[in-house]
Amino acid sequence: MQRAEEETGQGPKEPSARARMVTERLRQEDAERALAAGGRRKWFRRKPEPVRNEPPGWRTGPAWQEREGRSGPGRLKAALAIVLIAGLALVVLRPELLIDRLTGEAEQDAKSRQPLAAESVRPTAPPVEQFPDRPTLKEPFRGSPAVQWAEGEGAIELPEAQASGGLTAAQVADGLKLTKQLLVLSNLDPATLRGGRPDEALKLLEPRQDSVYGMLVKAMAAPGKEQDPVSMFTRFDPAEVRLVGDVVKTRGRMTFEAGQRPGEVLVKADYTFVYPLVRAKAGSDEVTRTVVRRQLTVALDDPKRYAVTAGTVAVVDYPNDIGNSACGVYDGFLHPSFPSDGLVPGDAPSGPAKDPYDRSQDLHQGDEGCGTVSRT
């Protein structure tokens, strides 16, 4: 049978070397495909990695905060929230702070506090309204044009004296100094302001001039509507009010010119004084202001031509305008009102409202009427 198979060619044959190589290669490829297929299934079984292009913390909760701990950004957020709440509370209590920042009021207020140059000519209009705000004990001139004015007697600057009207430069200089002294002793002297008798000021007035000196002496003894000391002297009742600090703001100018008579020089002074006040009661803190403008004209006469008293001046004219003082009271004192005061019966203002800081118009002796002030 074996021979027959060999003869017929039907017996089994051994695979050739090439066939074995092909078979082995196919087996290896099958194994590699199986391995590759198994690897892909394992990758899909793994939990997907988070998408890295998501915003930090998006859908992740506070895990990153927990890793950082409570002393990290969480506490920073809490601190920022506290600051924000405190800022909002401050704006509610002091809204002007925010308004100042937004509107530039703070910068304007700083500019409004810069000192003004001395007044050399009469203004043509009232001062511009300041940012409205109430005066305080710390800032008694706040909200007033006077915040830019000079203080006290330093604001009363004398012009350079020159010979005029038959008087020498030295005589004119002496007359200018006497005029300043009269203004200071009448409107700035602490004793006079506290209601004291202005004896030193009276000594500067020509005693032969009964219409002025004589009237004022009588007025000090028995003040009344026809003879009121405040027509020349600024005096407050110490039982009623007191000054805030020791600063009185002052603005104005002084000039001189030859008079109509030979040997005469006229000195003209025009000054406004601003007085901050509180009630005399201890602990009072509500501040008000009284504004007094005085136009004073005095005559300097040549002693060789006229009978004069050395060291005095003769008053020619002395009109005044007093802002914020009770109407119808003639007791020798000024009586300012306060914002919290109501009108006293029978003492209501009857005239038009006036701006006490308006220095653009002349005053006239004998002007009557009692109006309201548009500001103090």
C-alpha positions as CSV (number, residue, x, y, z in Angstrom):
1,M,0.0,0.0,0.0
2,Q,2.8,2.3,0.7
3,R,4.3,1.6,-2.6
4,A,1.0,2.0,-4.3
5,E,0.6,5.4,-2.6
6,E,4.0,6.4,-3.7
7,E,3.3,5.2,-7.2
8,T,0.0,7.0,-7.4
9,G,1.3,10.2,-5.7
10,Q,-1.6,10.4,-3.1
11,G,0.4,9.9,0.0
12,P,1.0,12.8,2.6
13,K,3.7,15.2,1.9
14,E,5.8,17.4,4.4
15,P,5.2,21.2,4.0
16,S,7.9,22.9,2.3
17,A,10.1,25.4,4.1
18,R,8.4,28.3,2.4
19,A,5.0,27.1,3.4
20,R,6.2,26.8,7.0
21,M,7.4,30.4,6.9
22,V,4.2,31.7,5.5
23,T,2.2,29.8,8.1
24,E,4.3,31.2,10.9
25,R,4.0,34.7,9.6
26,L,0.2,34.4,9.4
27,R,0.1,33.0,12.9
28,Q,2.2,35.9,14.3
29,E,0.0,38.5,12.5
30,D,-3.1,36.8,14.0
31,A,-1.5,37.0,17.4
32,E,-0.6,40.6,17.0
33,R,-4.1,41.5,15.9
34,A,-5.5,39.7,18.9
35,L,-3.1,41.5,21.2
36,A,-4.0,44.8,19.6
37,A,-7.7,44.1,19.9
38,G,-7.3,43.2,23.6
39,G,-5.3,46.5,24.3
40,R,-8.1,48.7,22.8
41,R,-10.7,47.1,25.0
42,K,-8.6,47.7,28.1
43,W,-8.2,51.5,27.2
44,F,-11.9,51.8,26.9
45,R,-12.4,50.2,30.3
46,R,-10.3,53.0,31.9
47,K,-12.1,56.0,33.5
48,P,-11.9,58.9,31.0
49,E,-9.5,61.7,32.0
50,P,-11.1,65.1,32.6
51,V,-11.2,67.5,29.7
52,R,-8.3,69.8,30.3
53,N,-9.7,72.8,28.4
54,E,-12.5,73.3,30.9
55,P,-12.3,76.5,33.0
56,P,-10.7,75.9,36.4
57,G,-13.2,74.7,38.9
58,W,-16.0,74.3,36.3
59,R,-18.1,71.2,37.4
60,T,-15.4,70.3,39.9
61,G,-16.7,71.9,43.0
62,P,-14.4,73.0,45.8
63,A,-11.9,70.2,45.3
64,W,-9.0,72.6,44.5
65,Q,-9.9,74.7,47.5
66,E,-9.8,71.7,49.8
67,R,-6.3,70.9,48.4
68,E,-5.2,74.5,49.1
69,G,-6.7,74.5,52.6
70,R,-8.9,77.1,54.4
71,S,-6.1,79.7,54.7
72,G,-5.9,80.1,50.9
73,P,-8.1,81.9,48.4
74,G,-11.3,81.1,50.4
75,R,-10.2,83.4,53.2
76,L,-9.1,86.0,50.7
77,K,-12.6,86.1,49.3
78,A,-14.1,86.5,52.7
79,A,-11.7,89.4,53.4
80,L,-12.7,91.1,50.2
81,A,-16.3,90.7,51.0
82,I,-15.8,92.5,54.4
83,V,-14.0,95.3,52.7
84,L,-16.8,95.7,50.2
85,I,-19.5,95.8,52.9
86,A,-17.5,98.4,54.9
87,G,-17.1,100.5,51.7
88,L,-20.8,100.4,51.0
89,A,-21.6,101.4,54.6
90,L,-19.3,104.3,54.4
91,V,-21.0,105.5,51.2
92,V,-24.4,105.3,52.9
93,L,-23.1,107.4,55.8
94,R,-21.0,109.8,53.8
95,P,-22.3,109.9,50.2
96,E,-20.4,113.1,49.6
97,L,-17.2,111.1,49.6
98,L,-18.3,109.2,46.5
99,I,-19.8,112.3,44.9
100,D,-16.5,114.1,45.4
101,R,-14.6,111.4,43.6
102,L,-17.1,111.2,40.8
103,T,-17.7,114.9,40.2
104,G,-14.3,116.3,41.1
105,E,-15.8,118.3,44.0
106,A,-12.8,117.3,46.2
107,E,-10.4,119.0,43.7
108,Q,-12.7,122.0,43.5
109,D,-12.9,122.2,47.2
110,A,-9.1,122.2,47.5
111,K,-8.9,125.0,45.0
112,S,-11.5,127.0,46.8
113,R,-9.3,127.0,49.9
114,Q,-6.3,128.7,48.3
115,P,-5.8,132.2,49.7
116,L,-7.0,135.1,47.5
117,A,-4.8,137.9,46.5
118,A,-5.5,141.2,48.4
119,E,-8.5,143.2,47.1
120,S,-7.2,146.1,45.0
121,V,-10.4,147.2,43.3
122,R,-14.1,146.9,44.0
123,P,-15.5,143.5,42.9
124,T,-18.0,143.5,40.1
125,A,-20.1,140.6,41.4
126,P,-20.6,138.5,44.6
127,P,-18.2,135.6,45.3
128,V,-19.0,132.3,43.6
129,E,-21.1,129.9,45.7
130,Q,-19.0,127.4,47.6
131,F,-19.8,123.7,47.9
132,P,-22.7,123.7,50.3
133,D,-21.7,122.4,53.7
134,R,-22.3,123.3,57.3
135,P,-19.5,124.9,59.4
136,T,-18.1,122.9,62.2
137,L,-16.0,123.6,65.3
138,K,-13.0,122.3,63.5
139,E,-13.8,124.2,60.2
140,P,-15.9,127.2,61.1
141,F,-15.5,128.8,57.7
142,R,-16.4,125.7,55.7
143,G,-18.8,126.5,52.8
144,S,-18.1,130.2,53.0
145,P,-16.1,132.4,50.6
146,A,-14.3,133.6,53.7
147,V,-12.4,130.4,53.8
148,Q,-10.0,132.0,51.2
149,W,-9.8,135.4,53.0
150,A,-7.0,136.6,55.2
151,E,-7.2,136.6,58.9
152,G,-7.9,139.6,61.2
153,E,-5.9,142.8,61.2
154,G,-3.3,141.2,58.8
155,A,-5.9,141.6,56.1
156,I,-6.1,145.4,56.6
157,E,-3.2,146.5,54.4
158,L,-2.4,150.1,54.2
159,P,-1.7,151.8,50.8
160,E,1.6,153.6,50.3
161,A,1.3,157.0,51.8
162,Q,1.9,160.0,49.5
163,A,1.5,163.8,50.0
164,S,-2.0,164.8,49.1
165,G,-4.5,167.6,49.7
166,G,-2.0,169.8,51.3
167,L,-0.8,167.1,53.8
168,T,2.6,165.6,53.8
169,A,3.3,161.9,53.2
170,A,4.1,161.5,56.9
171,Q,0.7,163.1,57.9
172,V,-1.1,160.8,55.5
173,A,0.7,157.8,56.8
174,D,-0.3,158.7,60.4
175,G,-3.9,159.1,59.3
176,L,-3.9,155.7,57.6
177,K,-2.5,154.0,60.7
178,L,-5.2,155.7,62.9
179,T,-7.9,154.5,60.6
180,K,-6.6,150.9,60.8
181,Q,-6.4,151.1,64.5
182,L,-10.0,152.2,64.7
183,L,-11.2,149.3,62.5
184,V,-9.2,146.8,64.5
185,L,-10.4,148.1,67.9
186,S,-14.0,148.3,66.7
187,N,-14.3,145.0,64.9
188,L,-11.5,142.7,65.9
189,D,-10.5,143.4,69.5
190,P,-11.4,140.3,71.6
191,A,-12.7,142.4,74.5
192,T,-14.9,144.4,72.2
193,L,-16.3,141.3,70.5
194,R,-17.1,139.8,73.9
195,G,-19.3,142.8,74.6
196,G,-16.8,145.0,76.5
197,R,-16.8,148.7,76.4
198,P,-14.6,149.9,73.4
199,D,-12.8,152.7,75.3
200,E,-9.7,152.4,73.2
201,A,-11.6,152.8,70.0
202,L,-13.5,155.8,71.4
203,K,-10.2,157.5,72.1
204,L,-9.4,157.5,68.4
205,L,-12.6,159.6,67.6
206,E,-12.5,163.4,67.5
207,P,-14.1,164.3,70.8
208,R,-15.4,167.6,69.3
209,Q,-17.5,165.7,66.9
210,D,-20.7,165.3,68.9
211,S,-22.7,163.7,66.1
212,V,-20.4,160.6,66.2
213,Y,-18.3,160.6,69.4
214,G,-21.0,162.1,71.6
215,M,-23.7,159.8,70.2
216,L,-21.6,156.6,70.7
217,V,-20.8,157.6,74.3
218,K,-24.5,158.0,75.0
219,A,-25.3,154.7,73.1
220,M,-22.9,152.8,75.4
221,A,-24.8,154.0,78.4
222,A,-28.3,153.7,77.0
223,P,-28.5,151.8,73.7
224,G,-31.5,152.2,71.5
225,K,-32.7,152.4,67.9
226,E,-31.5,155.9,67.4
227,Q,-28.2,155.4,69.1
228,D,-27.0,151.9,68.8
229,P,-23.3,151.0,69.5
230,V,-23.3,148.3,66.8
231,S,-23.5,151.0,64.2
232,M,-19.7,151.4,64.8
233,F,-18.7,148.5,67.1
234,T,-19.1,144.8,66.6
235,R,-20.2,143.4,70.0
236,F,-21.8,140.1,71.0
237,D,-23.6,139.2,74.2
238,P,-21.3,136.9,76.1
239,A,-24.2,135.3,77.9
240,E,-25.7,134.3,74.5
241,V,-22.8,133.4,72.2
242,R,-19.1,133.0,72.0
243,L,-16.6,133.0,69.1
244,V,-15.3,129.7,67.7
245,G,-11.5,130.1,68.1
246,D,-9.8,133.4,67.7
247,V,-9.9,133.8,63.9
248,V,-12.0,136.5,62.2
249,K,-11.8,136.4,58.5
250,T,-11.4,139.9,56.9
251,R,-11.5,141.2,53.3
252,G,-11.5,144.7,51.9
253,R,-9.3,147.6,50.9
254,M,-8.3,151.1,52.0
255,T,-7.7,154.2,49.8
256,F,-7.2,157.9,50.3
257,E,-7.7,161.0,48.2
258,A,-7.7,164.8,48.6
259,G,-10.9,166.2,50.1
260,Q,-12.9,169.1,48.8
261,R,-11.5,171.5,51.3
262,P,-7.9,172.6,51.2
263,G,-5.7,170.8,53.8
264,E,-8.0,167.8,53.9
265,V,-7.5,164.1,53.0
266,L,-10.3,161.6,53.0
267,V,-9.4,158.0,53.9
268,K,-12.0,155.4,52.7
269,A,-12.1,151.9,54.2
270,D,-14.4,149.1,53.0
271,Y,-14.1,145.9,54.9
272,T,-16.2,142.8,55.6
273,F,-15.7,140.7,58.7
274,V,-16.9,137.1,59.2
275,Y,-17.5,135.9,62.8
276,P,-18.0,132.1,63.5
277,L,-20.1,131.6,66.6
278,V,-21.6,129.0,68.9
279,R,-24.0,129.3,71.8
280,A,-22.4,130.3,75.1
281,K,-23.6,127.1,76.8
282,A,-20.8,124.6,77.5
283,G,-20.7,121.8,75.0
284,S,-22.5,123.6,72.2
285,D,-21.3,122.6,68.8
286,E,-23.7,124.1,66.3
287,V,-21.9,126.8,64.4
288,T,-23.3,129.9,62.7
289,R,-21.7,133.0,61.2
290,T,-22.4,136.7,61.4
291,V,-21.1,138.8,58.5
292,V,-20.5,142.5,59.0
293,R,-19.5,144.9,56.3
294,R,-18.4,148.5,57.2
295,Q,-17.6,151.4,54.9
296,L,-15.8,154.0,57.0
297,T,-14.7,157.4,55.7
298,V,-12.6,159.7,57.9
299,A,-11.2,163.1,57.4
300,L,-7.5,164.0,58.0
301,D,-7.3,167.8,58.6
302,D,-4.3,170.0,58.5
303,P,-3.8,171.1,62.1
304,K,-2.5,174.4,60.9
305,R,-5.8,175.2,59.2
306,Y,-8.4,173.5,61.4
307,A,-9.0,172.8,65.1
308,V,-8.2,169.1,65.5
309,T,-7.3,166.8,68.4
310,A,-4.0,165.1,67.8
311,G,-4.1,161.3,67.5
312,T,-7.8,161.2,66.4
313,V,-9.8,161.1,63.2
314,A,-13.1,162.8,62.3
315,V,-15.7,160.4,61.0
316,V,-17.5,161.6,57.9
317,D,-19.6,158.5,57.0
318,Y,-19.9,155.0,58.4
319,P,-22.7,152.9,56.8
320,N,-22.8,149.2,57.6
321,D,-24.6,146.1,56.6
322,I,-25.0,143.3,59.2
323,G,-25.9,139.8,58.0
324,N,-27.5,137.3,60.5
325,S,-28.5,139.4,63.5
326,A,-32.0,139.7,65.1
327,C,-34.2,142.4,63.7
328,G,-35.8,144.9,66.0
329,V,-33.3,144.4,68.9
330,Y,-31.3,147.5,69.9
331,D,-29.5,146.6,73.1
332,G,-26.0,147.3,71.9
333,F,-25.3,143.7,70.8
334,L,-25.6,141.5,67.7
335,H,-27.8,138.5,68.1
336,P,-27.1,135.8,65.5
337,S,-29.6,133.0,64.7
338,F,-28.7,129.3,64.3
339,P,-29.9,126.8,61.8
340,S,-31.9,125.0,64.4
341,D,-33.6,128.2,65.6
342,G,-37.2,129.1,64.7
343,L,-38.3,132.7,64.0
344,V,-39.0,134.7,67.1
345,P,-42.6,136.2,67.0
346,G,-42.5,139.8,65.9
347,D,-38.9,139.5,64.7
348,A,-39.5,138.1,61.2
349,P,-37.3,139.6,58.4
350,S,-39.3,142.0,56.3
351,G,-36.8,143.0,53.5
352,P,-35.5,141.1,50.5
353,A,-32.8,138.4,50.8
354,K,-29.2,139.7,50.5
355,D,-25.9,138.1,50.0
356,P,-23.7,139.4,52.9
357,Y,-20.6,138.6,50.9
358,D,-21.5,140.8,48.0
359,R,-19.0,143.7,48.0
360,S,-19.9,145.0,44.6
361,Q,-22.3,147.7,45.7
362,D,-21.9,150.8,47.8
363,L,-23.6,151.1,51.2
364,H,-25.5,154.2,52.2
365,Q,-25.9,155.8,55.6
366,G,-29.5,155.5,56.9
367,D,-30.5,152.5,54.8
368,E,-33.2,150.7,56.8
369,G,-35.0,147.4,56.5
370,C,-34.3,143.9,57.9
371,G,-34.2,141.1,55.4
372,T,-32.9,137.6,55.2
373,V,-29.4,136.5,54.2
374,S,-28.9,134.1,51.3
375,R,-25.9,132.5,53.0
376,T,-23.6,133.0,56.0
